Amino acid sequence: FQGSRTYTLTVINAKDKAGNSINSAYTQFVLPEQALANDIVINEILPDPNAGSVDFVEIYNRSRKIIDLSQLTLSSFDTLTNQLSSVQYISTVRTIIAPEQYIVLSTNSSAIKSQYQTPSPSGFIDMAGFPGMNIASGIVVLADTSKMVIDRLDYKQDMHFPLLNETKGVSLERIDADRKTNDRNNWHSAAASAGYATPAYKNSQAIDSGIGKEVTLSTEIFSPDNDGYNDVLSINYSFDTPGNIANVSIYTSTGILIRNLVSSDLLGNSGNYVWDGINNNHQLCKIGPYIVYFQIFNPSGAVKNYKKVVVLAHKN
């Protein structure tokens, strides 16, 4: 049998020794595959729940594999010993996660569902134990039973949208499943319009990367007010040749530098950067047009410059 393929076993006109007969019946089965690094990624976390709720970690299967979660663990990481700590099995029985499926891990899914809406109430697993999650900072590791790391997130409370007055009960959402987990610019507070968390379904702040040719913007107007609609600007790039190095800066329409977004970053062939409307002084920029200045160069000395205009808007 081939892994991740669904098979159907059909029985027609069968009879057992006691004379009981079946005209037609069928069942389906699948052979799960082993999870490798980044097949499943950490997609959303809630380390500071509201009263009456619990911490949770949402995982997302970005591979084409069907994977058995009973072969995976969730843990913390001890930076002194460089070893996994508080290791907890996700499930004691075979439980599969399908491609593009979201699963929320916690010790009390009922408490989470009572405080947040979800269109996927079956996308939760109650674990027997859960690694401790500090509010200020921590490390969450998804690994297999041999302790091979599948994904790891080093999080900090200051990864939340800086203008939020309160982050209790607000989850941190991954923006792009294809970008590195520990790129802090790949995380954002869940939108207010989504109830500040999106357990077991697509993140309110999710953006697809690498769309378009060379350098494009996800939108012409964005409003960083955490309402779940165009809260961040995705600056997408796609190049035919590898080995490019990028500098990305944000300027006012009069040419004043207000944000150094990226400096001497080695690019892949495609990807994106995210601007949340915050300047170098950690303040929200004023409404108006801004220039995204995207410069690439390579070791041979070739330089390309791109200028894109975006309008930052606020609610009335």
Backbone as a ProteinNet text record, in pm:
[ID]
protein_1_A
[PRIMARY]
FQGSRTYTLTVINAKDKAGNSINSAYTQFVLPEQALANDIVINEILPDPNAGSVDFVEIYNRSRKIIDLSQLTLSSFDTLTNQLSSVQYISTVRTIIAPEQYIVLSTNSSAIKSQYQTPSPSGFIDMAGFPGMNIASGIVVLADTSKMVIDRLDYKQDMHFPLLNETKGVSLERIDADRKTNDRNNWHSAAASAGYATPAYKNSQAIDSGIGKEVTLSTEIFSPDNDGYNDVLSINYSFDTPGNIANVSIYTSTGILIRNLVSSDLLGNSGNYVWDGINNNHQLCKIGPYIVYFQIFNPSGAVKNYKKVVVLAHKN
[TERTIARY]
83.1	0	87.3	38.3	110.3	60.5	154.1	118.8	31.4	-56	-143.4	-246.2	-267.3	-370.4	-484.9	-608.1	-725	-768.9	-782.9	-827.1	-966.1	-1043.9	-1177.6	-1183.3	-1225.7	-1246	-1395.8	-1436.8	-1578.9	-1608.3	-1716.3	-1761.4	-1899.6	-1915.4	-2041.4	-2085.9	-2211	-2272.3	-2187.5	-2157.6	-2077	-2165.6	-2124.1	-2201	-2103.3	-2132.4	-2045	-2094.1	-2020.5	-2052.8	-2186.8	-2234.9	-2364.6	-2480.3	-2446.4	-2550.8	-2591.1	-2529.4	-2559.1	-2498.6	-2574.6	-2527.3	-2519.7	-2434.4	-2420.7	-2431.3	-2527.1	-2538.5	-2425.4	-2400.5	-2293.6	-2252.1	-2124.2	-2070.7	-1929.7	-1886	-1749.7	-1692.3	-1562.3	-1491.6	-1369.4	-1319.3	-1202.7	-1088.1	-966.3	-848.3	-736.6	-637.8	-525.6	-399.8	-287.1	-157.7	-90.1	-81.6	-17.2	131.5	188.7	331.3	401.3	531.6	610.8	622	607.8	624.7	772.7	812.8	949.1	946.2	1062.6	1072.7	987.9	904.2	819	703.2	681.2	559	437.1	447	345.4	411.4	342.4	400.7	310.4	371.8	297.9	234.9	102.5	30.2	-35.6	-60.6	-125.7	-103.8	-80.8	-61.2	-138	-179.3	-243.8	-180.2	-74.1	-6.7	-64.9	-160.5	-218	-369.5	-435	-579.9	-659.5	-783.6	-876	-909.1	-963.8	-1008.3	-1110.9	-1095.5	-1187.1	-1147.5	-1038.2	-991.2	-850.7	-788.6	-657.3	-566.3	-436.2	-340.3	-374.8	-343.3	-355.2	-247.2	-218.2	-127.8	-200.8	-210.3	-271.1	-160.5	-177	-81.7	-151.4	-72.6	-126.5	-42.8	-109.2	-40	-20.9	98.3	126.2	179.9	188.8	239.3	123.1	155.7	53.4	36.4	91.3	86.9	-31.9	-78.9	-166.8	-77.2	-82.6	14.8	-56.9	-0.2	-56	-1.1	-88.9	-46.7	-8	-42.2	-0.4	150.6	214.4	358.7	433.5	360.9	421.4	402	488.3	482.5	484.7	437.8	446	525.1	619.7	706	756.5	822.3	901.1	1045.5	1135.2	1276.7	1361.5	1452.7	1543.4	1668.7	1687.4	1801.3	1933.2	1928.2	2051.7	2107.1	2017.7	2061.9	2048.9	1982.2	1955.7	1878.8	1780.5	1699.3	1551.5	1468.2	1324	1286.7	1188.4	1142	989.3	933.1	787.2	724.9	783	737.7	602.6	505.7	371.6	330	279.8	227	97.7	82.6	-37.5	-160.1	-144.9	-257.3	-206.7	-285.4	-248	-310.8	-396.6	-458.1	-430.5	-435.7	-408.7	-508.1	-455.2	-536.6	-467	-534.2	-466.4	-494.7	-399.5	-417.8	-396.6	-494.8	-492.4	-421.1	-382.8	-322.7	-414.4	-353.8	-422.9	-524.8	-507.5	-597.7	-535.8	-620.6	-580.1	-628.2	-540.6	-577.7	-532	-620.9	-588	-557.5	-443.2	-399.3	-415.5	-477.6	-496.2	-535.5	-567.9	-618.5	-768	-829.9	-972.6	-1032.9	-1066.4	-1121.1	-1256.3	-1333.2	-1465	-1452.1	-1349.6	-1328.3	-1293.1	-1214.1	-1176.1	-1297.6	-1376.3	-1495	-1598.5	-1598.6	-1694.5	-1658.7	-1531.9	-1489.3	-1459.2	-1437.4	-1405	-1491.8	-1530	-1606.4	-1512.5	-1563.3	-1485.3	-1581.1	-1550	-1632.3	-1593.2	-1493.8	-1443.3	-1436.7	-1550.8	-1551.1	-1483.9	-1465.2	-1398.2	-1246.2	-1196.2	-1052.6	-978.2	-1011.8	-948.9	-907	-796.2	-751.3	-724.2	-786.6	-758.2	-642.6	-531.9	-414.1	-419.8	-354.6	-351.5	-271.3	-168.6	-86.8	-44.4	1.8	38.2	163.1	261	381.7	347	411.9	385.7	423	338.2	365.1	370.8	490.6	505.2	444.4	391.7	326.7	429.8	537.1	633.7	712.8	754	832.4	838.3	868.1	878.8	914.2	927.9	960	862	801.1	710.3	772.2	779.5	843.1	746.8	732.5	661.4	767.2	764.7	867.9	804.2	883.1	832.5	879.3	843.9	874	1022.9	1100.9	1247.1	1314.6	1236.2	1281.6	1336.3	1305.6	1340.4	1242.4	1295.4	1211	1140	1008.3	927.3	913.3	887.5	881.9	905.8	955.1	985.4	954.3	887	858.3	914.4	998.5	1046.8	963.2	872.1	780	809.6	765.2	772.2	642.7	607	483.1	486.3	604.7	612.5	598.6	570.2	538.3	394.9	315	178.6	180.7	69.9	51.6	75	170.9	214.4	108.7	3.5	-96.8	-213.4	-208.4	-312.1	-296.2	-404.6	-398.6	-391.5	-446.9	-452.4	-430.6	-340.3	-314.1	-364.5	-423.6	-479.3	-596.3	-593.4	-698.7	-682.8	-572	-545.1	-438.1	-467.6	-369.4	-269.7	-153.8	-56.5	-76.6	-98	-123.6	-5.4	20.6	119.6	60	139.4	90.8	102	213.6	239.2	297.9	230.1	276.5	405.2	438	558.3	681.3	662.9	777.4	828.4	949.8	1012.7	930.5	922.9	845.8	902.2	1034.1	1093.5	1131	1065.6	1069.5	962.7	1003.4	904.8	808.4	848.4	757.9	653.4	660	562.6	450.4	442.5	340.4	269.5	142.1	62.3	-52	-99.7	-214.9	-337.5	-417.4	-542.2	-634.1	-713.3	-797.6	-912.3	-950.1	-1064.2	-1192	-1205	-1325.9	-1343	-1232.4	-1238.3	-1252.2	-1266.1	-1280	-1147.7	-1037.1	-901.7	-839.1	-898.9	-837.5	-917.1	-849.2	-915	-882.2	-926.3	-889.2	-948.9	-862.3	-899.5	-946.8	-914.5	-942.7	-843.3	-852.2	-753.1	-738.3	-615.2	-586.6	-645	-688.7	-745.5	-642.1	-513.8	-407.4	-329.4	-380	-305.7	-291.4	-171.7	-140.1	-64.5	-96.2	-22	94.2	212.5	334	363.8	456.5	514	421.6	317	228.1	280.7	253.9	294.4	438.4	480.1	613.4	702.4	825.3	926.3	872.5	838.3	792.8	650.5	559.5	420.2	373.2	266	205.1	71.9	36.5	-87.3	-211.3	-197.2	-310.9	-259.7	-344.9	-307	-336.8	-427.9	-464.5	-471	-406.5	-419.3	-443.8	-506.1	-545	-505.3	-391.5	-342.1	-417.1	-543	-626.1	-670.5	-614.8	-641	-787.9	-854.8	-993.8	-1006.1	-893.8	-894.4	-903	-912.5	-919.7	-801.1	-711.8	-592.4	-518.6	-497.5	-426.1	-277.1	-222.8	-81.2	-62.9	49.2	85.1	186.4	155.1	249.7	325	456.3	542.9	599.7	544.1	576.4	687.2	772	875.7	885.2	925.5	945.3	1046.8	1163.3	1271.9	1311.2	1358.2	1397.6	1534.5	1617	1753.9	1773.4	1848.9	1875	1992.6	2017.6	2136.8	2121.2	1997.3	1976.4	1974.2	2021.1	2020.4	1933.1	1849.5	1749.5	1766.4	1734.5	1711.5	1571.2	1491.1	1355.1	1331.7	1287.9	1263.8	1130.5	1074.2	949.4	975.9	926.8	944.4	809.2	804.9	686.5	687.1	577.1	568.5	666	716.9	815.9	959.7	975.4	1109.4	1175.1	1098.9	1155.2	1150.4	1263.6	1270.8	1200.3	1105.2	1033.8	1044.7	1085.9	1099	1203.8	1305.6	1401.6	1345.8	1287.6	1218	1313.1	1401.9	1493.6	1628.9	1733.8	1868.9	1955.6	2005.5	2099.6	2049.8	1926.7	1864.6	1879.2	1932.4	1947.3	1811.2	1770.9	1638	1634.9	1517.1	1487.6	1436.3	1391.7	1338	1207.2	1130.1	1004.9	974.9	892.7	856.2	790.8	791.5	732.8	786.5	769.3	794.2	664.2	651.2	526.2	555.4	476.8	482	349	355.7	235.5	196	258	223.2	294.5	388.7	462.8	596.2	635.7	762.3	877.4	995.3	1114.4	1104.1	1013.5	994.5	881.2	836.1	729.3	597.4	572.5	447.5	373.5	240.9	160.9	176.8	204.3	224.1	92.7	104.3	-12.8	-74.7	-201.1	-265.7	-197.4	-202.9	-144.3	-66.6	-10.5	66.3	208.9	259.2	396.6	462.9	592.5	669.5	744	721.8	797	915.5	1035.5	1157.5	1224.9	1224.5	1276	1398	1513.8	1638.9	1698.1	1739.4	1809.8	1944.3	2041.3	2171.2	2225.9	2320.3	2380.7	2531.9	2604.6	2751.1	2821.3	2757	2820.1	2808.2	2732.4	2722.2	2596.3	2512.2	2388.4	2292.4	2230.7	2139.8	2007.7	1897.9	1765.4	1691.7	1619.4	1541.7	1394	1306.2	1162.4	1098.9	1007.4	932.7	783.8	717.2	575.5	504.8	389.1	314	197.1	181.2	68.6	10.4	-118.9	-186.3	-221.6	-180.4	-214.5	-337.3	-440.8	-566.3	-597.3	-675.6	-724.8	-877.2	-938.3	-1082.4	-1114	-1233.9	-1277.6	-1296.1
-119.3	0	125.3	229.9	355.8	448.5	521.5	613	727.6	774.6	890.4	870.3	746.4	718.4	644.3	689.2	626.7	506.3	392.5	269	232.6	169.5	123.7	-28.7	-92.7	-237.4	-263.6	-330.2	-355.8	-505.5	-538.8	-677.3	-689.2	-784.6	-803.5	-950.1	-968.3	-1102	-1199.9	-1159.3	-1243.5	-1305.7	-1422	-1491.7	-1555.3	-1541.9	-1602.9	-1745.9	-1814	-1955.1	-1972.8	-1866.4	-1874.9	-1848.3	-1817.7	-1794	-1649.5	-1558.2	-1416	-1367.3	-1289.2	-1245.5	-1093.8	-1046.6	-903.8	-889.4	-808.8	-785.5	-695.6	-589.3	-496.2	-412.1	-400	-315.1	-274.1	-161.1	-118	-42	-33.2	49.4	108.8	217.6	284.5	284.8	284.4	290.4	362.4	407.4	482.4	447.5	446.6	424.1	559	607.5	737.2	733.1	853	866.6	935.6	918.2	980.8	1130.6	1208	1352.7	1387.6	1472.9	1525.1	1672.7	1732.5	1872.4	1962.3	2043.1	2143.9	2085.8	1954.3	1900	1957.3	1959.4	2022.7	2140.4	2254.5	2373.5	2425.6	2495.1	2563.9	2687.1	2700.8	2800.3	2909.8	2881.3	2977.9	2934	3029	2994.7	3091.9	3041.4	3126.2	3094.1	3166.6	3140	3217.6	3309.7	3390.6	3391.4	3279.5	3268.3	3352.2	3378.4	3442.8	3348.4	3403.5	3320.4	3219.2	3096.6	2991.1	2917	2959.6	2890	2835.5	2782.1	2717.7	2758.5	2735.7	2756.1	2663.9	2709.4	2616.8	2642.3	2539.3	2546.6	2486.5	2562.5	2511	2470	2351.8	2304.7	2294.4	2302.2	2301.5	2208.4	2119.1	2026	2092.1	2142.5	2210.9	2115.7	1986.8	1886.5	1820.5	1727.4	1647.7	1512	1496.1	1368.7	1360.1	1239	1209.4	1156.4	1218.7	1193.8	1152.3	1055.6	1004.4	1087	1160.8	1248.9	1173.2	1044.7	967.2	942.2	971.8	956.4	1087.8	1190.1	1321.6	1367	1457.9	1513	1665	1725.7	1869.9	1892.5	1986.2	2005	2148	2176.4	2298.2	2263.6	2361.6	2338.4	2403.6	2324.5	2373	2428.5	2560.5	2623.5	2597.9	2554.2	2524.3	2387.8	2290.6	2155.7	2129	2224.1	2207.2	2077.9	2051.8	1932.1	1965.8	1879.8	1895.1	1874.9	1948.7	1933.9	1932.2	1876.9	1865.5	1801.7	1692.6	1626.5	1559	1587.5	1531.5	1470.3	1347.9	1286.4	1357.4	1382.3	1450.3	1361.2	1232.3	1140.7	1001.6	927.2	789.4	689.6	737.2	651.4	713	629.9	680.1	789.1	905.9	1021.6	1091	1098.2	1151.4	1300	1366.9	1504.1	1502.4	1553.2	1550.9	1674.9	1674	1793.4	1915.1	2028.8	2156.8	2156.3	2067.2	2063.4	2133.6	2201.1	2267.8	2185	2166.4	2094.3	2176.9	2196	2269.4	2170.1	2189.8	2104.4	2180	2114.8	2175.7	2065.1	2104.4	2007.4	2020.2	2121.8	2143.2	2216.7	2142.1	2204.9	2269.7	2215.8	2273.2	2415.8	2440.7	2576.2	2673.2	2627.3	2712.7	2743	2640.2	2659.1	2748.7	2754	2838.9	2986.9	3016.5	3155.7	3204.3	3110.6	3148.9	3069.9	3134.8	3068.3	2985.1	2872.1	2791.4	2719.7	2719.7	2643.2	2496.5	2458.6	2321.4	2265	2236.7	2189.1	2053.6	1978.2	1848.3	1860.5	1980.7	2000.2	2027.1	1954.7	1975	1840.1	1840.5	1721.8	1760.4	1689.4	1708.7	1618.8	1678.2	1602.9	1572.9	1465.2	1427.4	1527.5	1584.2	1686	1788.8	1904.1	2012.1	2081.4	2108.6	2179.7	2320.7	2364.5	2498.1	2605.9	2711.4	2822.4	2951.2	3007.6	3135.1	3246.2	3346.9	3455.3	3543.9	3580.4	3675.4	3617.2	3491.8	3429.1	3279.6	3205.4	3061.2	2995.4	2865.3	2786.1	2670	2653	2541.3	2455.4	2324.3	2234	2121	2098.8	1982.8	1884.7	1762.2	1663.6	1526.1	1432.6	1295.4	1219.7	1093.6	1016.9	988.4	1007	991.9	1125	1228.7	1363.4	1441.6	1397.7	1478.1	1594.7	1716.5	1835.9	1850.7	1863.6	1889.8	2040.3	2113.4	2259.5	2313.6	2437.4	2501.3	2650	2702.1	2845	2902.6	3003.4	3082.3	3210.5	3221.5	3335.4	3432.4	3556.1	3658.7	3738.9	3790.7	3866	3990.6	4048.7	4170.9	4144.7	4019.8	3991.5	4032.8	4066	4113.6	4252	4285.6	4418.4	4522.2	4614.1	4701	4798.6	4822.8	4919.1	4856.3	4724.6	4660.9	4699.9	4740.7	4775.9	4651.9	4541.5	4418.4	4299.5	4209	4090.4	3962.1	3974.2	3855.7	3803.1	3674.8	3615.5	3637.7	3699.3	3725.3	3628	3554.5	3458.2	3526.7	3463.3	3502.7	3410.9	3470.5	3394.5	3401.7	3291.4	3286.3	3352.9	3435.7	3505.3	3418.5	3349.4	3271.6	3136.2	3028.7	2893.9	2857.5	2926.7	2893.9	2972.5	3073.1	3147.5	3080.4	3115.8	3053.7	3079.1	2977.3	2987.6	3095.5	3101.8	3194.6	3329.3	3365.1	3502.1	3578.6	3665	3731.3	3818.5	3860.9	3936.9	3848.4	3717.8	3624.2	3596.1	3678.2	3659.6	3791.5	3780.8	3900.1	3861.9	3957	3933.1	3899.4	3804.9	3770.7	3892.4	3902	4019.1	4026.6	4150	4171.2	4117.7	4133.9	4089.2	3938	3865	3718.3	3672.4	3768	3732.4	3709.4	3757.1	3751.3	3612	3518.5	3386.4	3313.4	3223.9	3148.5	3000.1	2937	2797.1	2701.8	2618.3	2509.9	2557.6	2683.8	2727	2834.5	2877.7	2968.2	3094.9	3137	3253.8	3381	3470.6	3597.6	3685.3	3665.3	3746.2	3673.2	3558.9	3478.2	3550.1	3537.2	3593.7	3488.5	3474.4	3384.8	3460.5	3398.8	3466	3434.2	3511.2	3479.7	3499	3582.6	3602	3714.8	3703.9	3809	3796.1	3890.9	3894.8	3992.6	3953	4034.6	4096.4	4226.5	4287	4340.1	4291.9	4337.8	4357.7	4433.7	4455.9	4382	4335.5	4259	4345.1	4475.2	4566.3	4707.6	4793.8	4934.7	5018.4	4969.2	5040.3	4939	4967.9	4880.8	4964.7	4901.4	4974.1	4892.1	4921.8	4843.3	4873	4830.4	4854.5	4725.7	4610.5	4478.7	4437.1	4482.1	4440.9	4319	4265.6	4145.5	4170	4295.8	4327.9	4415.5	4358.4	4431.1	4498.7	4422.2	4477.5	4494.5	4413.5	4421.2	4428.5	4482.6	4489.2	4380.3	4295.9	4193.6	4245.7	4248.8	4291.2	4164.3	4123.9	3995.4	4009.6	3908.9	3909.6	3772.6	3772.7	3649.5	3677	3609.5	3631.6	3501	3512.1	3394.2	3341.3	3428.6	3388.7	3391.5	3294.9	3292.6	3382.5	3393	3462.8	3612.5	3664.3	3808	3845.2	3965	4018.7	4143.8	4159.7	4266.4	4364.8	4489.9	4593.6	4647.7	4655.4	4706.6	4815.9	4932	5046.3	5110.7	5182.5	5254.8	5404.2	5482.1	5627.1	5696.9	5818.7	5902.3	5949.8	6009.9	6059.5	6173.1	6236.2	6343.3	6293.1	6160.6	6102.5	6085.2	6094.1	6076.1	5927.7	5871	5731.3	5712.8	5619.6	5598	5454.2	5360.8	5222.6	5148.2	5095	5002.3	4862.1	4805.7	4678.3	4560.3	4563.9	4453	4509.5	4446.7	4491.2	4371.5	4369.4	4268	4126.2	4101.2	3970.1	3885.5	3764.9	3674.6	3617.9	3638.3	3598.9	3457.3	3396	3279.4	3326.7	3234.5	3275.6	3352.6	3320.2	3391.7	3394.1	3488.2	3502	3636.5	3680.5	3810.4	3865.5	3995.7	4064.6	4133.3	4161.4	4219.1	4348.7	4451.3	4577.6	4596.9	4624.6	4639.2	4783.7	4876.6	5017.4	5087	5017.3	5073.3	5129.1	5245.5	5307	5260.8	5316.9	5277.3	5312.8	5403	5442.6	5364.3	5255.1	5168.8	5243	5337.7	5412.5	5385.1	5394.9	5377.6	5499.7	5475.9	5585.9	5658.9	5783.4	5864.1	5816.5	5852	5816.7	5888.5	5825.6	5887.5	5788	5834.6	5747.1	5725.3	5605.6	5571.6	5498.2	5508.1	5444.9	5324.7	5209.5	5089.4	5082.9	5095.2	5093.9	4958	4881	4744.4	4739.4	4715.9	4710.9	4570.7	4517.5	4389.3	4406.1	4328.6	4323	4182.6	4147.5	4014.4	4027.3	3919.1	3927	3977.8	3968.3	4017.3	4167.5	4231.2	4377.1	4432.2	4346.7	4393	4443.3	4559.5	4621.7	4654	4624.5	4662.3	4732.8	4840.7	4914.8	4915.4	4894.9	4895.4	4994.4	5075	5167.1	5140.6	5110.1	5081.8	5175	5223.6	5315.7	5244	5265.1	5211.7	5321.4	5315	5414.3	5349.3	5413.2	5367.7	5443.5	5370.1	5431.3	5394.4	5480.4	5455.7	5460.7	5399.9	5415.7	5559.1	5603	5738.1	5747.6
0	0	0	-66.5	-72.1	38.1	97.4	204.9	156.6	247	225.1	114.3	71.9	-27.1	42.3	16.4	77.7	-4.5	62.8	-2.4	48.7	-36.3	0.4	-10.6	97.5	99.5	90.4	-16.8	-40.2	-27	41.8	57.4	-7.7	-98.9	-171	-159.5	-122.9	-116.9	-32.7	89	178.6	285.7	334.3	437.6	536.9	668.3	767	797.3	886	913.4	984.1	1049.9	1117.9	1022.9	896.1	797.5	782.2	859.9	842.9	712	635.5	504	495.2	405.6	374.4	223.6	179.7	35.7	-14.6	61.6	21.2	141.1	162.4	270.2	232.6	286.3	257.3	376.3	379.4	476.8	408.5	462.1	404.1	504	451.6	537.3	463.4	540.8	484.2	562.2	495.8	559.9	581.2	706.2	731.3	696.8	674.3	645.9	762.1	767	873	848.6	954	944.7	944.4	851.6	846.5	884	896.5	938.6	849.9	913.2	849.1	768.6	775.4	715.5	788.2	920.8	1004.5	1074.1	1079.7	1141.9	1252.2	1346	1451.5	1388.6	1400.8	1323.3	1407.8	1534.9	1623.4	1767	1856.4	1997	2085.8	2200.4	2302.4	2437.1	2473.6	2601.4	2719.7	2693.1	2800.7	2786.6	2823	2802.7	2901.7	2864.5	2956.6	3072.4	3177.2	3289.4	3240.1	3286.7	3247.6	3122.5	3059.3	2939.6	2963.8	2858.4	2872.5	2757.2	2776.6	2668.1	2551.1	2428.9	2316.9	2212.9	2136.5	2021.6	1902.8	1795.8	1673.3	1577	1515.7	1416.5	1281.7	1174.2	1038.1	952	880.1	791.2	655.2	628.9	502.6	396.5	429.1	334.7	261.1	174.5	105.5	172.5	290.2	360.5	455.6	478.2	590.6	702.4	818.5	924.9	1052.8	1121.4	1246.8	1363.7	1430.1	1538.7	1665	1674.7	1791.8	1789.9	1676.5	1665.3	1688.9	1734.2	1755.5	1899.8	1942.7	2077.8	2072.5	2180.5	2200	2327.3	2322.7	2439.8	2448.2	2558.9	2573.9	2539.7	2560.2	2529.8	2637.9	2695.7	2799.5	2732.9	2737.6	2670.6	2742.6	2868	2941.2	2901.3	2885.2	2848	2698	2627.3	2483.8	2455.9	2540.6	2524.3	2538.2	2479.4	2496.2	2642.5	2689.2	2827.8	2829	2935.8	2950.1	2825.4	2779.6	2657.2	2681.5	2593.1	2606	2472.5	2476.1	2355.1	2314.6	2185.5	2137.5	2153.5	2122.7	2133.5	2167.3	2241.9	2275.4	2178.2	2089.9	1987.4	1851.3	1747.8	1613.2	1576.1	1545.2	1508.6	1392.2	1278.3	1160.8	1142.5	1077.9	1031.6	881	809.4	663.7	609.1	483.9	422.9	435.8	468.5	483.2	597.8	692.4	807.4	926.9	1004.5	1127.5	1246	1345.1	1466.7	1587	1682.4	1804.6	1915.8	1981.2	2090.8	2222.4	2319.7	2451.3	2549.1	2671	2768.5	2789.7	2726.9	2749.3	2629	2526.4	2406	2431.4	2524.5	2554.6	2605.5	2686.4	2738.6	2626.3	2530.9	2417.7	2331.6	2303	2218	2285.2	2416.2	2486.8	2475.5	2441.3	2434.7	2292.6	2199.8	2062.4	1964.5	1856.1	1752.2	1663.9	1614.4	1520.2	1425.2	1295.5	1200.8	1195.4	1275	1272.5	1414.4	1476.4	1615.3	1634.1	1525.6	1537.8	1527.6	1501.7	1482.7	1612.1	1718.3	1849.1	1906.9	1980	2051.4	2196.7	2289.2	2431.3	2471.6	2509.3	2549.9	2699.4	2738.4	2880.2	2961.8	2901.5	2966.7	2864	2911.8	2819.8	2871.9	2785	2831.7	2878.2	2983.2	3035.3	2934.4	2926.4	2835	2915.6	2926.8	2996	2911.4	2976.6	2904.2	2834.1	2903.6	2848.5	2731.7	2743.3	2636	2661.3	2557.4	2571.8	2440	2444.4	2326.5	2318.7	2202.8	2176.9	2067.8	2092.3	1996	1960.2	1831.1	1779.6	1730.9	1782.9	1749.6	1734	1678.9	1673.3	1797.2	1807.4	1928.9	1944.6	1838.4	1848.8	1879.7	1908	1943.2	1824.4	1700.8	1584.4	1575.1	1565.5	1565.8	1431.2	1437.4	1318.5	1299.2	1408	1403.2	1542.8	1548.6	1677.1	1666.6	1767.1	1775.1	1904.2	1890.4	2004	2006	2099.7	2098.6	2212.3	2193.1	2295.6	2293	2408.9	2419.1	2331.1	2310.1	2229.4	2079.2	2040.4	1901.2	1868.7	1972.5	1950.5	1884.8	1820.7	1762.9	1872.4	1852.8	1964.1	2014	1938.1	1982	2056.6	2078.8	2159.2	2305.5	2367.4	2509.4	2598	2551.1	2629.1	2536.9	2576.7	2495	2560.9	2678.9	2745	2662	2632.4	2551.4	2402.8	2362.9	2220.5	2172.3	2068.1	2017.1	1924.2	1908.5	1806.4	1686.8	1570.1	1449	1352.9	1288	1182.3	1058	991.9	873.3	749.3	733.2	611.6	650.2	613.6	648.1	577.4	468.8	391.5	436.2	519.2	571.5	698.7	737.7	853.5	979.8	1062.1	1185.4	1276.2	1288.9	1384	1323.4	1214.4	1164.6	1241.6	1332.9	1418.9	1339.2	1218	1134	1067.1	1092.6	1038.4	1138.2	1244.3	1347.8	1376.8	1408	1434.1	1527.8	1603	1689.9	1606	1654.1	1585.3	1582.6	1478.2	1457.6	1557.4	1590.4	1678.4	1615.4	1483.2	1412.7	1417.3	1441.2	1451.3	1595.2	1687.9	1828.8	1897.4	1835	1889.8	1890.6	1819.8	1799.3	1691.8	1620.4	1512.9	1527.6	1635	1658.7	1555.8	1497.4	1405.6	1268.5	1233.7	1096.9	1055.5	930	871.1	954.6	974.1	1056.2	996.4	1083.1	1037.7	969.9	1000.9	944.1	835.4	787	690.1	556.8	499.6	368.2	289.9	162.3	74.3	13.5	13.5	-32.8	-177.9	-233.6	-363.3	-481.3	-468.8	-581.5	-670.3	-800.5	-891.5	-938.8	-1020.1	-1077.6	-1001.7	-978.5	-912.5	-784.4	-781.1	-655.5	-671.7	-586.6	-587.4	-443.9	-427.3	-297	-290.7	-173.5	-157.3	-173	-150.7	-159.9	-184	-236.6	-256.2	-132.3	-48.3	74.2	188.3	300.4	416.8	540.4	639.6	761.8	883.6	944.2	1058.8	1187.9	1193.2	1311.9	1379.1	1333.2	1391.9	1382.6	1273.8	1254	1163.5	1118.4	1036.5	887.8	844.7	702	663.6	582.8	536.3	652.3	760.1	875.7	849.1	761.4	729.3	578.6	538.6	397.2	368	270.5	226.8	105	114.8	4.5	-57.4	-169.7	-230.6	-334.2	-342.9	-445.9	-511.9	-637.2	-712.8	-822.4	-814.5	-909.5	-977.4	-1100.5	-1177.4	-1136.7	-1079.2	-1045	-893.9	-839.1	-694.5	-657.8	-527.9	-480.3	-465.9	-470	-453.3	-305.3	-276.2	-140.7	-140.7	-37.8	-38.7	75.2	44.7	143.8	118.9	223.4	208.7	312.5	264.8	353	318.4	414.8	394.7	410.2	314.7	315	308.4	360.8	339.1	194.1	152.1	14.3	-12.1	95.5	79.7	92.9	104.8	103.5	238.7	347.5	481	518.6	557.5	597.9	732.2	738.2	864.6	915.1	827.4	874.1	793.2	863.3	802.4	822.4	717.5	730.8	718.3	620.3	592.4	554.1	603	568.6	531.9	408.2	358.4	384.5	344.6	365.4	238.8	252.5	139.1	102	-23.8	-68.2	-122.3	-112	-191.9	-326	-408.6	-538.3	-523.9	-419.5	-397.1	-247.6	-208.6	-68.4	-43.8	80	109.9	240.3	256	382	422.6	551.4	602.2	676	644.8	719.1	790.1	920.2	1002.2	1027.1	954	969.5	1083	1147.4	1260.3	1211.9	1266.7	1225.7	1314.8	1290.8	1367.5	1515.9	1550.8	1690.7	1757.8	1691.4	1743.8	1759.1	1667.1	1666.2	1535.7	1541.4	1420.7	1331.5	1204.9	1110.7	1083.3	1043.1	1010.4	879.5	858	732.8	616.7	500.1	382.6	298.6	187.6	99.2	150.8	127.7	164	47.2	41.8	-65.3	-8.3	-68.8	-34.8	-130.7	-75.1	-156.8	-140.1	-248.1	-246.2	-337.5	-278.2	-355.1	-346.3	-463.2	-462.9	-533.1	-487.6	-555	-538.4	-623.9	-616	-615.2	-587.2	-575.7	-700.5	-815.8	-939.3	-954.6	-865	-866.5	-930.6	-986	-1047.4	-939.9	-965.5	-869	-937.8	-868.2	-915.6	-802.8	-838.1	-740.4	-780.6	-682	-705.6	-607.5	-658.6	-574.2	-592	-482.2	-484.1	-384.6	-423.9	-338.7	-273.1	-144	-69.6	17.5	38.1	123.5	256.5	366.1	500.1	545.6	585.2	626.6	770.8	836.6	971.5	970.8	1073	1089.4	1126.9	1090.2	1128.7	1279.4
[MASK]
++++++++++++++++++++++++++++++++++++++++++++++++++++++++++++++++++++++++++++++++++++++++++++++++++++++++++++++++++++++++++++++++++++++++++++++++++++++++++++++++++++++++++++++++++++++++++++++++++++++++++++++++++++++++++++++++++++++++++++++++++++++++++++++++++++++++++++++++++++++++++++++++++++++++++++++++++++++++++++

